[in-house]
Amino acid sequence: MALDASNKPMNQAIILQVPAGGPEDSQASESRWRRALGQLGDAMARHKGVIVGLQWLVVLVYFSLVAIPAFLDLPDEDARILTNLTLFAQFLFWGIWWPFAMLSMMLMGRAWCGVLCPEGALSEWVSRHGLNRAIPRWLRWGGWPFVSFGLTTVIGQLTSIYQYPKPVFLILGGSTAAALVVGLLYGRGVRVWCRYLCPANGVFQLLARIAPVHFAVSEARWNAAPRLPAVNCPPLLDVKRQAGTGACHNCGRCSGHREAVRLTPRSPWSEILGLKLDKAARWEVLTLAYGVLGIAMGAFQWSASPWYVQLKSRIAEAAIAQGQLWLLADNAPWWLLTHYPEVNDVFTWLDGLAILLYIGAETLVLGTALLLGARLAGLAAGFGASWRRLAYAYTPLAGISVFLGLSMTTISLLAPEGVNLAWVSPTRAALLLLAALAGLHLSLRILSGTPWARRLPTLLALSLGAAPVFLAWAYQFWWW
Ligand code: SF4
């Protein structure tokens, strides 16, 4: 039997470790784990003031580390993470915060957004004192997460955001300023920016879909409970239906509401299995294929790629032959292309063009292969219009890829500190294996009920779609 094309929610089985003592111990540990999670959610609702205090502390640290290094001299060769503020900020932003925020989405859902994000906290705070205008239609466009993710990723590469503090100030500071303006204009005490425009919203929502915990809602309890004032959900969700989904910020404010909302463990695949494949899901699949496994992969890889060097040489030869010598000039400002003559790091217009072409080409190749793989898999499985659910089987690969790519900066910053890095290569291989196995397991769950004669060609098509991504990592980590 093929997957239910009506997209009805399927079973939300809970995956548990079975202790050696047998099923009774298993049930006991399940209820202990459930109880502890429920209590954690309720504590978040009770101690909202503590969370707000924490958010202001993060805002303070964030502003110091975004702003101050932009006005300091660049660190010299002897500078170290613990003795130089610029390197410390670089390590904290790109070595810790960014890769581990991505990892946390897959482990804890969007708790980062709901509990710690300085931009979200500021946008919400300012909207309490703002104009409270209605949210315009253009702002609700479903393509913003994809577009803003792509643009910030590409601009970050052109300006070398991982290496220099000025582009950090420009891009992170600019994003925060935009979040404040949106907060001032729209909504009252909510996070319009986070819901519709944040550049990380698309990738965070996608990865949070496989988190093994969520705020579950008991519809029966909700309906039976007396009416209460609605919860002020920061990302403007209909709590009864959307608490605990990829869009939920896991802020905990609705925990215990009508005695129906509770932080609970779940199967990491349950949300994808029950997902409504609407217009928003189409954008999400595009973000998955062309964004997280396309643009981001190109951004992670161009600087290590010998093909990028070849591409640049070819364009340079053609530019010289055509007399287009302006391409070789390095007079672009730092906010457009990397420009730090004091450390001999200056991009020419040719560099900028070659980076754009390389990232664009890798995006097209990887993204198209993934979508073709999912489309063919859908045909093989007889899924019809529901083929996009199979594309979600690439979500674990997307999450692990983005973590591997971002953690390359962590490794490159730790190397000069004398840290032993012998574990890095086997860990990368183990994570890629985990991505493959998790994708396979999720695919089999999606195909549950489909005859094996259909499952095998479906799995083959999905594997062929993902193969270029695995190859790209093999080149980057072991073959180049
Ligand atoms: S549904 Fe809204 S209020 Fe409830 S945890 Fe999610 S973001 Fe917070």
Residues whose N, C-alpha, C, O or C-beta is under 5 A from the ligand:
A	BS01	SF4	F215 N232 C233 P234 P235 L237 V239 Q242 A243 G244 C248 H249 N250 C251 G252 R253 C254
